[in-house]
Amino acid sequence: MNDIKLIVEDIEEPVRLDSYISKALNDVSRSYVQKLIEKGNVEVNKHIILSKKFKINIYDEIQIKIPEPEKLNLEPEDIKISIIYEDEDILIVNKPQGMVVHPAPGHYSGTLVNALLYHSKNLSSINGIIRPGIVHRIDKDTSGLLMVAKNNNAHNFLSAQLKDHSINRIYYALVHGNIKADSATIDTLIGRHPVNRFKRAALENNGKRAVTHFKVLERFSRYNLLELKLETGRTHQIRVHMSYLGHPLVGDPLYGIKKENFKLKGQMLHAKVLGFVHPTRGEYIEFNSELPDYFNSLLDKLRRI
């Protein structure tokens, strides 16, 4: 049993307990949180709460007991996924917003891994039974390109490129506010947030170096469209860095502005370009994916304002 402590510091009015926890823990479904509450695994200010509709207030202290993970028997699932390239060594997948990459508490099915197991009999085993083939990941509500290894040699080759920062990873993001500079580099340490262990933060000490290069592609009255190039690949790196600059991603439930003007299902962040040296051919290859419809629709709306 793992204990998680949260201090409510980022709400302006009372919110439902299940909603707050699912957003704070990120990538954990609301239904899973509701089950934790129903089983008496959640306390607010040292009182067990059994109602998922319970409202919490700023500065409340939430204690969550997470049971040990169940032994998983991953099943292949016939889920439609967009595979834009495949050969004997790799798969390139265009992941939709809302899909979890690999099983985690509250998401034991419906993940990209479940879909990959149905699609391919050959996936690398380096990351174990939970993450077969997964070389790197992007957040549930981030869309875009992911590379998948179909054998261990390919996996090791791609992982080495990740380690030496030679993979070309370019994202598009819509952020709040107007950034003065047309381009810049963000270079900080990133580590676990001091209060919310499921959140990351830019720190002065005890973190890992994180470097993001960005340029402004288009300016709107209160928003900017950015192109961001990752030099490193820390968890939530772009989301943390833009929040650190005071320009959080539009729609970001964890690092963003709580009252959004748009009805979004997650952050406006898309992994658009992915380039690397092929594991066996030894040549550089690059893939590019179009922005999702919801992303383009919002940009068109902003252009008309």
Legacy VTK file of the C-alpha trace (Angstrom):
# vtk DataFile Version 3.0
C-alpha trace
ASCII
DATASET POLYDATA
POINTS 305 float
0.000 0.000 0.000
1.427 3.375 -1.073
0.406 6.590 0.687
0.052 9.860 -1.238
-0.478 13.224 0.422
-1.914 16.223 -1.433
-2.413 19.759 -0.180
-5.131 21.599 -2.083
-3.558 24.863 -3.223
-4.777 25.505 -6.736
-8.561 25.927 -6.671
-10.686 29.046 -6.396
-13.932 27.375 -5.348
-15.004 24.001 -3.905
-14.615 21.066 -6.312
-15.544 17.392 -6.234
-13.045 15.150 -4.488
-12.924 12.510 -7.256
-12.414 15.121 -9.953
-9.601 16.858 -8.101
-7.697 13.643 -7.335
-7.929 12.267 -10.882
-6.499 15.520 -12.273
-3.842 15.824 -9.580
-2.600 12.265 -10.078
-2.696 12.631 -13.873
-3.148 9.559 -16.115
-5.344 7.936 -13.409
-8.972 7.523 -14.367
-11.808 9.107 -12.435
-13.556 5.735 -12.117
-10.447 4.287 -10.421
-10.404 7.207 -7.966
-14.088 6.677 -7.235
-13.377 3.043 -6.339
-10.617 4.160 -3.967
-13.076 6.518 -2.263
-15.801 3.862 -2.011
-13.326 1.444 -0.383
-12.340 3.976 2.292
-8.872 4.656 0.898
-9.229 8.451 0.839
-9.141 10.842 3.801
-9.717 14.578 3.850
-8.328 16.369 6.897
-7.868 12.953 8.583
-11.507 11.922 8.060
-12.375 8.982 5.779
-14.596 10.139 2.921
-16.893 7.639 1.231
-18.737 9.979 -1.117
-17.253 10.711 -4.528
-19.340 13.897 -4.630
-17.682 15.311 -1.512
-16.506 18.895 -2.097
-13.015 19.954 -1.062
-11.705 23.445 -0.383
-8.385 25.208 -0.674
-5.779 24.107 1.903
-7.565 20.811 2.602
-5.208 17.890 3.194
-5.956 14.747 1.180
-4.438 11.379 2.095
-4.754 8.592 -0.474
-3.894 4.935 0.011
-3.047 3.267 -3.301
-3.270 -0.562 -3.147
-0.421 -2.632 -4.516
-0.839 -3.085 -8.277
-2.757 -6.102 -9.443
-0.935 -8.807 -11.367
-1.742 -7.980 -14.938
-2.618 -10.394 -17.681
-2.439 -8.124 -20.683
-4.900 -8.959 -23.405
-4.634 -7.966 -27.068
-7.525 -5.683 -27.993
-8.879 -4.883 -31.440
-8.513 -1.119 -31.087
-8.036 0.989 -34.182
-4.705 2.833 -34.144
-3.025 4.988 -36.764
0.212 3.308 -37.856
1.990 5.584 -40.308
5.048 3.367 -40.837
6.051 -0.239 -40.151
8.879 -2.584 -41.050
10.552 -5.583 -39.420
12.178 -3.411 -36.730
9.910 -0.488 -35.859
6.404 0.910 -35.813
5.546 4.623 -35.913
2.171 5.329 -34.322
0.161 8.546 -34.379
-1.430 8.371 -30.922
-4.750 10.161 -30.377
-5.449 12.430 -27.433
-7.023 10.501 -24.549
-5.230 7.174 -25.114
-2.900 5.925 -22.387
0.345 4.455 -23.736
0.689 1.503 -21.351
-1.343 -0.035 -18.503
-1.397 1.817 -15.175
-3.796 1.996 -12.207
-7.237 2.717 -13.586
-6.160 1.929 -17.143
-5.677 -1.827 -17.460
-7.298 -1.988 -20.881
-7.844 0.256 -23.868
-4.205 1.335 -23.951
-1.858 1.628 -26.899
-0.044 -1.492 -25.656
-3.295 -3.503 -25.776
-3.777 -2.364 -29.358
-0.153 -3.125 -30.299
-0.425 -6.654 -28.900
-3.388 -7.269 -31.206
-1.644 -5.752 -34.217
1.804 -7.308 -33.892
3.150 -10.600 -32.556
6.638 -9.143 -32.387
7.381 -6.444 -29.812
10.565 -5.884 -27.824
10.624 -7.267 -24.276
13.185 -4.920 -22.705
10.603 -2.906 -20.771
8.815 -5.988 -19.462
5.276 -7.269 -19.867
3.626 -3.918 -19.071
5.395 -1.930 -21.799
6.281 -4.285 -24.663
7.786 -2.352 -27.549
7.531 1.018 -25.801
10.771 2.970 -26.213
9.403 6.319 -25.039
5.986 7.646 -24.089
3.836 10.734 -24.303
1.109 11.743 -21.871
-2.442 10.457 -22.203
-3.798 13.799 -23.379
-0.874 14.601 -25.672
-1.357 13.458 -29.254
1.190 12.594 -31.882
4.090 10.411 -32.935
5.591 7.529 -30.974
8.209 4.994 -32.047
7.745 1.338 -31.097
10.454 -1.341 -31.247
9.558 -4.761 -32.613
12.716 -6.466 -31.351
15.309 -5.931 -28.632
18.122 -4.924 -30.990
16.005 -2.117 -32.383
14.932 -1.114 -28.876
18.529 -0.824 -27.648
19.550 1.146 -30.745
16.698 3.643 -30.361
17.201 3.946 -26.598
20.853 4.846 -27.174
19.749 7.717 -29.434
17.339 8.923 -26.768
20.131 8.849 -24.220
22.514 10.925 -26.327
19.707 13.360 -27.329
20.115 12.741 -31.063
16.458 11.996 -31.802
14.628 14.907 -33.422
11.418 15.514 -31.458
9.360 18.564 -32.346
6.046 19.465 -30.731
3.390 22.075 -31.444
1.671 23.683 -28.458
-0.855 26.426 -27.851
-0.007 28.455 -24.746
-1.593 31.234 -22.739
-0.324 34.785 -23.048
2.019 36.562 -25.391
5.699 35.611 -25.199
7.988 38.580 -25.805
10.823 36.645 -27.454
10.342 35.116 -30.904
12.551 32.195 -29.852
14.420 31.063 -26.742
15.845 28.110 -24.823
14.610 26.967 -21.418
17.313 25.230 -19.384
16.357 24.137 -15.854
16.389 21.197 -13.503
13.139 19.232 -13.329
12.158 16.989 -10.439
9.162 15.898 -8.425
6.926 18.657 -7.133
7.524 19.256 -3.400
3.829 18.779 -2.551
2.163 16.799 -5.355
4.266 13.736 -6.121
2.474 13.215 -9.426
3.473 16.671 -10.568
6.897 17.869 -11.727
8.462 21.262 -11.149
11.413 23.378 -12.245
13.812 23.214 -9.298
17.026 24.881 -8.188
18.435 21.616 -6.793
17.859 17.858 -6.815
16.467 17.577 -10.311
17.600 16.412 -13.742
18.661 18.885 -16.417
15.900 19.625 -18.913
16.383 21.694 -22.078
13.600 22.866 -24.398
14.083 25.111 -27.442
11.063 26.988 -28.752
9.986 29.537 -31.318
6.718 31.385 -31.801
4.922 30.311 -34.976
1.782 32.419 -34.690
0.549 35.087 -32.293
-3.079 35.613 -31.294
-4.485 38.261 -28.966
-4.050 36.189 -25.809
-2.390 33.000 -27.037
0.718 31.874 -28.911
1.265 28.838 -31.115
4.733 27.436 -30.460
7.087 24.969 -32.061
9.142 23.251 -29.351
12.177 21.036 -29.829
13.181 18.694 -27.017
16.869 18.361 -26.283
16.127 16.194 -23.249
12.997 14.187 -22.486
11.920 14.552 -18.873
8.435 13.653 -17.677
6.008 16.503 -18.465
8.981 18.568 -19.674
7.156 20.923 -22.055
4.200 21.320 -19.700
6.474 22.138 -16.762
8.701 24.485 -18.728
5.861 26.533 -20.171
4.183 26.776 -16.767
7.549 27.860 -15.330
7.680 30.673 -17.912
4.190 31.797 -16.953
2.701 30.610 -20.252
1.021 27.264 -19.464
-0.474 25.072 -22.156
-4.086 25.736 -23.049
-6.265 22.931 -21.671
-3.612 21.514 -19.336
-5.520 20.056 -16.340
-2.430 19.750 -14.156
-0.251 22.788 -14.862
-2.669 25.098 -16.648
-5.247 27.726 -15.855
-8.271 26.286 -14.093
-10.927 28.375 -15.815
-10.496 27.875 -19.544
-12.488 29.617 -22.256
-12.617 26.461 -24.350
-14.169 23.052 -23.665
-11.088 20.883 -24.100
-10.323 17.305 -23.091
-6.653 17.952 -22.350
-3.613 20.038 -23.136
-3.073 21.441 -26.630
0.170 19.594 -27.255
1.002 17.501 -30.317
4.159 15.486 -31.060
4.467 16.562 -34.688
7.918 15.515 -35.929
9.942 12.425 -35.043
13.310 11.753 -36.674
16.036 9.225 -35.912
18.582 6.848 -37.407
17.001 3.551 -38.445
18.223 0.578 -36.331
19.321 -1.620 -39.249
19.454 0.605 -42.320
21.652 3.171 -40.571
20.018 6.094 -42.355
18.170 9.063 -40.884
14.402 8.873 -41.319
11.803 11.444 -40.301
8.041 11.438 -39.874
5.580 14.297 -39.695
1.956 14.204 -38.538
-0.803 16.719 -39.125
-2.384 18.534 -36.204
-5.595 16.849 -34.971
-8.924 18.324 -36.062
-9.734 19.752 -32.611
-6.360 21.537 -32.576
-6.875 23.061 -36.028
-10.457 24.024 -35.169
-9.328 26.014 -32.145
-6.592 27.727 -34.149
-9.125 28.683 -36.828
-11.406 30.068 -34.121
-8.589 32.193 -32.703
-7.722 33.511 -36.158
-11.277 34.814 -36.523
-11.227 36.701 -33.205
LINES 1 306
305 0 1 2 3 4 5 6 7 8 9 10 11 12 13 14 15 16 17 18 19 20 21 22 23 24 25 26 27 28 29 30 31 32 33 34 35 36 37 38 39 40 41 42 43 44 45 46 47 48 49 50 51 52 53 54 55 56 57 58 59 60 61 62 63 64 65 66 67 68 69 70 71 72 73 74 75 76 77 78 79 80 81 82 83 84 85 86 87 88 89 90 91 92 93 94 95 96 97 98 99 100 101 102 103 104 105 106 107 108 109 110 111 112 113 114 115 116 117 118 119 120 121 122 123 124 125 126 127 128 129 130 131 132 133 134 135 136 137 138 139 140 141 142 143 144 145 146 147 148 149 150 151 152 153 154 155 156 157 158 159 160 161 162 163 164 165 166 167 168 169 170 171 172 173 174 175 176 177 178 179 180 181 182 183 184 185 186 187 188 189 190 191 192 193 194 195 196 197 198 199 200 201 202 203 204 205 206 207 208 209 210 211 212 213 214 215 216 217 218 219 220 221 222 223 224 225 226 227 228 229 230 231 232 233 234 235 236 237 238 239 240 241 242 243 244 245 246 247 248 249 250 251 252 253 254 255 256 257 258 259 260 261 262 263 264 265 266 267 268 269 270 271 272 273 274 275 276 277 278 279 280 281 282 283 284 285 286 287 288 289 290 291 292 293 294 295 296 297 298 299 300 301 302 303 304
